[in-house]
Amino acid sequence: MHDGSIKTLAAVVDFYAGQGNSNPYLDPEIRKIHLSPQDRRDLVEFLNALTGDLPPNSGPPAK
């Protein structure tokens, strides 16, 4: 998670699959997604497959 409050990718998927935190600023268009346990495992595996080294010219321009 962006602030370190959730330690694993699987836990982040579970968090968002459970609609995240209810708060007064939550967009009413946010809808619950229904993911089976296998769907969640598949999503985590897919996201893990996206990891790797960044190309040398990526990121903000040098100062």
MMTF fields as JSON, N, C-alpha, C and O atoms, coordinates in Angstrom:
{
  "mmtfVersion": "1.0.0",
  "mmtfProducer": "UNKNOWN",
  "numBonds": 251,
  "numAtoms": 252,
  "numGroups": 63,
  "numChains": 1,
  "numModels": 1,
  "chainsPerModel": [1],
  "groupsPerChain": [63],
  "chainIdList": ["A"],
  "bondAtomList": [4, 2, 8, 6, 12, 10, 16, 14, 20, 18, 24, 22, 28, 26, 32, 30, 36, 34, 40, 38, 44, 42, 48, 46, 52, 50, 56, 54, 60, 58, 64, 62, 68, 66, 72, 70, 76, 74, 80, 78, 84, 82, 88, 86, 92, 90, 96, 94, 100, 98, 104, 102, 108, 106, 112, 110, 116, 114, 120, 118, 124, 122, 128, 126, 132, 130, 136, 134, 140, 138, 144, 142, 148, 146, 152, 150, 156, 154, 160, 158, 164, 162, 168, 166, 172, 170, 176, 174, 180, 178, 184, 182, 188, 186, 192, 190, 196, 194, 200, 198, 204, 202, 208, 206, 212, 210, 216, 214, 220, 218, 224, 222, 228, 226, 232, 230, 236, 234, 240, 238, 244, 242, 248, 246],
  "bondOrderList": [1, 1, 1, 1, 1, 1, 1, 1, 1, 1, 1, 1, 1, 1, 1, 1, 1, 1, 1, 1, 1, 1, 1, 1, 1, 1, 1, 1, 1, 1, 1, 1, 1, 1, 1, 1, 1, 1, 1, 1, 1, 1, 1, 1, 1, 1, 1, 1, 1, 1, 1, 1, 1, 1, 1, 1, 1, 1, 1, 1, 1, 1],
  "groupList": [{"groupName": "MET", "atomNameList": ["N", "CA", "C", "O"], "elementList": ["N", "C", "C", "O"], "formalChargeList": [0, 0, 0, 0], "bondAtomList": [1, 0, 2, 1, 3, 2], "bondOrderList": [1, 1, 2], "singleLetterCode": "M", "chemCompType": "L-PEPTIDE LINKING"}, {"groupName": "HIS", "atomNameList": ["N", "CA", "C", "O"], "elementList": ["N", "C", "C", "O"], "formalChargeList": [0, 0, 0, 0], "bondAtomList": [1, 0, 2, 1, 3, 2], "bondOrderList": [1, 1, 2], "singleLetterCode": "H", "chemCompType": "L-PEPTIDE LINKING"}, {"groupName": "ASP", "atomNameList": ["N", "CA", "C", "O"], "elementList": ["N", "C", "C", "O"], "formalChargeList": [0, 0, 0, 0], "bondAtomList": [1, 0, 2, 1, 3, 2], "bondOrderList": [1, 1, 2], "singleLetterCode": "D", "chemCompType": "L-PEPTIDE LINKING"}, {"groupName": "GLY", "atomNameList": ["N", "CA", "C", "O"], "elementList": ["N", "C", "C", "O"], "formalChargeList": [0, 0, 0, 0], "bondAtomList": [1, 0, 2, 1, 3, 2], "bondOrderList": [1, 1, 2], "singleLetterCode": "G", "chemCompType": "PEPTIDE LINKING"}, {"groupName": "SER", "atomNameList": ["N", "CA", "C", "O"], "elementList": ["N", "C", "C", "O"], "formalChargeList": [0, 0, 0, 0], "bondAtomList": [1, 0, 2, 1, 3, 2], "bondOrderList": [1, 1, 2], "singleLetterCode": "S", "chemCompType": "L-PEPTIDE LINKING"}, {"groupName": "ILE", "atomNameList": ["N", "CA", "C", "O"], "elementList": ["N", "C", "C", "O"], "formalChargeList": [0, 0, 0, 0], "bondAtomList": [1, 0, 2, 1, 3, 2], "bondOrderList": [1, 1, 2], "singleLetterCode": "I", "chemCompType": "L-PEPTIDE LINKING"}, {"groupName": "LYS", "atomNameList": ["N", "CA", "C", "O"], "elementList": ["N", "C", "C", "O"], "formalChargeList": [0, 0, 0, 0], "bondAtomList": [1, 0, 2, 1, 3, 2], "bondOrderList": [1, 1, 2], "singleLetterCode": "K", "chemCompType": "L-PEPTIDE LINKING"}, {"groupName": "THR", "atomNameList": ["N", "CA", "C", "O"], "elementList": ["N", "C", "C", "O"], "formalChargeList": [0, 0, 0, 0], "bondAtomList": [1, 0, 2, 1, 3, 2], "bondOrderList": [1, 1, 2], "singleLetterCode": "T", "chemCompType": "L-PEPTIDE LINKING"}, {"groupName": "LEU", "atomNameList": ["N", "CA", "C", "O"], "elementList": ["N", "C", "C", "O"], "formalChargeList": [0, 0, 0, 0], "bondAtomList": [1, 0, 2, 1, 3, 2], "bondOrderList": [1, 1, 2], "singleLetterCode": "L", "chemCompType": "L-PEPTIDE LINKING"}, {"groupName": "ALA", "atomNameList": ["N", "CA", "C", "O"], "elementList": ["N", "C", "C", "O"], "formalChargeList": [0, 0, 0, 0], "bondAtomList": [1, 0, 2, 1, 3, 2], "bondOrderList": [1, 1, 2], "singleLetterCode": "A", "chemCompType": "L-PEPTIDE LINKING"}, {"groupName": "VAL", "atomNameList": ["N", "CA", "C", "O"], "elementList": ["N", "C", "C", "O"], "formalChargeList": [0, 0, 0, 0], "bondAtomList": [1, 0, 2, 1, 3, 2], "bondOrderList": [1, 1, 2], "singleLetterCode": "V", "chemCompType": "L-PEPTIDE LINKING"}, {"groupName": "PHE", "atomNameList": ["N", "CA", "C", "O"], "elementList": ["N", "C", "C", "O"], "formalChargeList": [0, 0, 0, 0], "bondAtomList": [1, 0, 2, 1, 3, 2], "bondOrderList": [1, 1, 2], "singleLetterCode": "F", "chemCompType": "L-PEPTIDE LINKING"}, {"groupName": "TYR", "atomNameList": ["N", "CA", "C", "O"], "elementList": ["N", "C", "C", "O"], "formalChargeList": [0, 0, 0, 0], "bondAtomList": [1, 0, 2, 1, 3, 2], "bondOrderList": [1, 1, 2], "singleLetterCode": "Y", "chemCompType": "L-PEPTIDE LINKING"}, {"groupName": "GLN", "atomNameList": ["N", "CA", "C", "O"], "elementList": ["N", "C", "C", "O"], "formalChargeList": [0, 0, 0, 0], "bondAtomList": [1, 0, 2, 1, 3, 2], "bondOrderList": [1, 1, 2], "singleLetterCode": "Q", "chemCompType": "L-PEPTIDE LINKING"}, {"groupName": "ASN", "atomNameList": ["N", "CA", "C", "O"], "elementList": ["N", "C", "C", "O"], "formalChargeList": [0, 0, 0, 0], "bondAtomList": [1, 0, 2, 1, 3, 2], "bondOrderList": [1, 1, 2], "singleLetterCode": "N", "chemCompType": "L-PEPTIDE LINKING"}, {"groupName": "PRO", "atomNameList": ["N", "CA", "C", "O"], "elementList": ["N", "C", "C", "O"], "formalChargeList": [0, 0, 0, 0], "bondAtomList": [1, 0, 2, 1, 3, 2], "bondOrderList": [1, 1, 2], "singleLetterCode": "P", "chemCompType": "L-PEPTIDE LINKING"}, {"groupName": "GLU", "atomNameList": ["N", "CA", "C", "O"], "elementList": ["N", "C", "C", "O"], "formalChargeList": [0, 0, 0, 0], "bondAtomList": [1, 0, 2, 1, 3, 2], "bondOrderList": [1, 1, 2], "singleLetterCode": "E", "chemCompType": "L-PEPTIDE LINKING"}, {"groupName": "ARG", "atomNameList": ["N", "CA", "C", "O"], "elementList": ["N", "C", "C", "O"], "formalChargeList": [0, 0, 0, 0], "bondAtomList": [1, 0, 2, 1, 3, 2], "bondOrderList": [1, 1, 2], "singleLetterCode": "R", "chemCompType": "L-PEPTIDE LINKING"}],
  "groupTypeList": [0, 1, 2, 3, 4, 5, 6, 7, 8, 9, 9, 10, 10, 2, 11, 12, 9, 3, 13, 3, 14, 4, 14, 15, 12, 8, 2, 15, 16, 5, 17, 6, 5, 1, 8, 4, 15, 13, 2, 17, 17, 2, 8, 10, 16, 11, 8, 14, 9, 8, 7, 3, 2, 8, 15, 15, 14, 4, 3, 15, 15, 9, 6],
  "groupIdList": [1, 2, 3, 4, 5, 6, 7, 8, 9, 10, 11, 12, 13, 14, 15, 16, 17, 18, 19, 20, 21, 22, 23, 24, 25, 26, 27, 28, 29, 30, 31, 32, 33, 34, 35, 36, 37, 38, 39, 40, 41, 42, 43, 44, 45, 46, 47, 48, 49, 50, 51, 52, 53, 54, 55, 56, 57, 58, 59, 60, 61, 62, 63],
  "secStructList": [7, 6, 6, 1, 1, 1, 7, 1, 2, 2, 2, 2, 2, 2, 2, 2, 2, 6, 6, 7, 7, 7, 7, 6, 6, 7, 7, 6, 6, 7, 7, 7, 7, 7, 7, 7, 2, 2, 2, 2, 2, 2, 2, 2, 2, 2, 2, 2, 2, 6, 7, 7, 7, 7, 7, 6, 6, 7, 1, 1, 7, 7, 7],
  "xCoordList": [0.855, 0.0, 0.898, 2.03, 0.407, 1.226, 1.8, 2.852, 1.147, 1.642, 2.239, 2.571, 2.376, 2.971, 2.031, 2.454, 0.759, -0.172, -0.593, -1.024, -0.471, -0.796, 0.482, 1.069, 0.901, 2.248, 2.423, 3.541, 1.355, 1.532, 0.575, -0.473, 0.95, 0.094, -1.231, -2.287, -1.178, -2.41, -3.346, -4.56, -2.795, -3.616, -4.216, -5.337, -3.486, -4.018, -5.189, -6.218, -5.032, -6.126, -7.344, -8.467, -7.135, -8.248, -8.908, -10.133, -8.09, -8.595, -9.517, -10.635, -9.039, -9.851, -11.024, -12.073, -10.88, -12.007, -13.107, -14.274, -12.744, -13.717, -14.188, -14.739, -13.994, -14.422, -13.569, -13.986, -12.401, -11.554, -12.195, -13.003, -11.839, -12.395, -13.599, -13.563, -14.657, -15.807, -15.442, -14.937, -15.698, -15.442, -16.359, -16.916, -16.522, -17.462, -17.027, -17.839, -15.786, -15.287, -15.298, -14.866, -15.782, -15.821, -16.791, -17.955, -16.309, -17.131, -18.299, -18.087, -19.514, -20.665, -20.615, -21.349, -19.759, -19.613, -18.755, -18.718, -18.068, -17.261, -18.202, -19.144, -17.935, -18.77, -17.911, -16.719, -18.532, -17.836, -17.531, -18.366, -16.329, -15.995, -16.055, -15.688, -16.512, -16.64, -15.541, -15.597, -14.549, -13.44, -13.415, -13.425, -13.381, -13.252, -11.831, -10.958, -11.59, -10.217, -9.238, -8.103, -9.674, -8.79, -8.576, -7.465, -9.615, -9.463, -8.427, -7.592, -8.487, -7.542, -6.117, -5.19, -5.941, -4.596, -4.101, -2.934, -4.974, -4.584, -4.192, -3.216, -4.942, -4.635, -3.272, -2.471, -3.013, -1.719, -0.589, 0.444, -0.757, 0.276, 0.496, 1.637, -0.578, -0.446, 0.33, 1.256, -0.048, 0.639, 2.106, 2.967, 2.397, 3.799, 4.586, 5.786, 3.921, 4.593, 4.987, 5.823, 4.402, 4.697, 5.947, 6.366, 6.54, 7.724, 8.954, 8.978, 9.953, 11.198, 12.025, 11.666, 13.12, 13.994, 13.44, 12.926, 13.55, 13.124, 14.182, 15.373, 13.761, 14.74, 15.591, 15.117, 16.818, 17.708, 17.225, 17.594, 16.413, 15.955, 14.58, 13.974, 14.072, 12.755, 12.9, 13.982, 11.815, 11.817, 11.88, 11.866, 11.95, 11.964, 13.268, 14.284, 13.231, 14.447, 15.53, 15.238, 16.761, 17.891, 17.951, 17.586, 18.408, 18.512, 19.846, 20.12],
  "yCoordList": [-1.173, 0.0, 1.232, 1.182, 2.297, 3.496, 4.043, 4.682, 3.813, 4.359, 3.292, 3.586, 2.078, 1.009, 0.375, -0.469, 0.769, 0.244, -1.195, -1.906, -1.622, -3.005, -3.602, -3.061, -4.703, -5.211, -6.094, -6.208, -6.727, -7.634, -7.264, -6.66, -7.634, -7.391, -8.146, -7.614, -9.366, -10.135, -9.417, -9.407, -8.822, -8.093, -6.832, -6.453, -6.184, -5.008, -5.419, -4.745, -6.516, -7.013, -7.326, -6.972, -7.978, -8.273, -6.996, -6.914, -6.0, -4.716, -4.069, -3.667, -3.971, -3.315, -4.173, -3.634, -5.471, -6.346, -6.217, -6.477, -5.819, -5.594, -4.157, -3.746, -3.376, -1.984, -0.989, 0.159, -1.368, -0.396, 0.109, -0.585, 1.312, 1.937, 2.783, 3.547, 2.649, 3.523, 4.889, 4.984, 5.946, 7.299, 8.268, 7.918, 9.475, 10.419, 10.898, 11.467, 10.686, 11.148, 10.054, 10.29, 8.88, 7.769, 8.092, 8.416, 8.001, 8.291, 7.303, 6.1, 7.78, 6.88, 5.905, 4.917, 6.178, 5.281, 4.057, 3.11, 4.065, 2.913, 1.755, 1.879, 0.643, -0.548, -1.697, -1.785, -2.556, -3.734, -4.665, -4.876, -5.215, -6.215, -7.578, -7.733, -8.541, -9.891, -10.75, -11.105, -11.079, -11.919, -13.184, -13.139, -14.291, -15.566, -15.654, -14.896, -16.561, -16.752, -17.029, -16.553, -17.797, -18.062, -16.8, -16.563, -15.98, -14.706, -13.825, -13.2, -13.78, -12.959, -13.469, -12.682, -14.793, -15.362, -15.064, -14.718, -15.196, -14.923, -13.454, -13.153, -12.553, -11.131, -10.827, -10.098, -11.378, -11.163, -11.712, -11.056, -12.883, -13.458, -12.585, -12.381, -12.069, -11.183, -9.928, -9.525, -9.313, -8.092, -8.366, -7.54, -9.501, -9.855, -10.022, -9.751, -10.464, -10.645, -9.309, -9.272, -8.231, -6.906, -6.286, -5.21, -6.929, -6.365, -6.62, -7.53, -5.819, -5.972, -4.709, -3.789, -4.676, -3.509, -2.427, -2.715, -1.188, -0.071, 0.222, 0.031, 0.679, 1.08, 2.231, 3.011, 2.351, 3.402, 4.814, 5.713, 5.043, 6.417, 6.73, 7.731, 5.899, 6.162, 7.044, 7.162, 7.647, 8.51, 9.97, 10.305, 10.846, 12.278, 12.674, 11.993, 13.771, 14.235, 14.606, 15.08, 14.389, 14.776, 16.295, 17.023, 16.752, 18.214, 18.722, 19.918],
  "zCoordList": [0.0, 0.0, 0.0, 0.48, -0.52, -0.707, 0.601, 0.581, 1.721, 2.986, 3.91, 5.059, 3.425, 4.226, 5.239, 6.029, 5.231, 6.23, 5.948, 6.856, 4.71, 4.346, 3.777, 2.84, 4.342, 4.1, 2.872, 2.369, 2.367, 1.238, 0.113, 0.34, -1.086, -2.239, -2.095, -2.436, -1.6, -1.398, -0.427, -0.631, 0.619, 1.588, 0.965, 1.303, 0.064, -0.632, -1.531, -1.558, -2.258, -3.105, -2.235, -2.594, -1.114, -0.2, 0.306, 0.39, 0.642, 1.136, 0.107, 0.429, -1.133, -2.157, -2.601, -2.953, -2.594, -2.931, -1.883, -2.174, -0.667, 0.393, 0.453, 1.474, -0.599, -0.755, 0.003, 0.154, 0.485, 1.172, 2.438, 3.054, 2.828, 4.03, 3.671, 2.707, 4.44, 4.261, 4.829, 5.948, 4.06, 4.55, 3.815, 2.774, 4.336, 3.725, 2.34, 1.609, 1.969, 0.681, -0.393, -1.521, -0.053, -0.987, -2.121, -1.882, -3.338, -4.506, -4.563, -4.415, -4.773, -4.821, -6.0, -6.019, -6.974, -8.118, -7.798, -8.583, -6.658, -6.26, -5.973, -5.19, -6.612, -6.441, -5.931, -6.227, -5.173, -4.673, -5.84, -6.719, -5.832, -6.836, -6.168, -5.003, -6.906, -6.37, -6.974, -8.151, -6.169, -6.615, -5.78, -4.55, -6.461, -5.744, -5.197, -5.621, -4.268, -3.792, -4.937, -4.91, -5.942, -7.094, -7.913, -8.388, -8.092, -8.8, -8.1, -8.754, -6.782, -6.014, -6.179, -6.368, -6.105, -6.299, -7.708, -7.894, -8.698, -10.079, -10.266, -10.954, -9.661, -9.764, -9.147, -9.732, -7.978, -7.319, -8.188, -8.329, -8.764, -9.63, -10.859, -11.275, -11.441, -12.589, -12.205, -12.909, -11.091, -10.663, -10.35, -10.654, -9.753, -9.488, -10.782, -10.82, -11.831, -13.122, -13.75, -14.653, -13.288, -13.83, -13.223, -13.65, -12.253, -11.614, -12.465, -13.294, -12.253, -12.99, -12.854, -12.119, -13.56, -13.528, -14.442, -15.523, -14.001, -14.819, -15.873, -15.627, -17.036, -18.04, -17.51, -16.685, -17.961, -17.411, -17.643, -16.888, -18.661, -18.942, -18.372, -18.755, -17.464, -16.886, -15.653, -15.078, -15.267, -14.09, -14.478, -15.662, -13.476, -13.758, -14.449, -14.311, -15.186, -15.854, -14.851, -13.753, -15.23, -14.363, -14.238, -15.161, -13.104, -12.892, -13.363, -13.268]
}
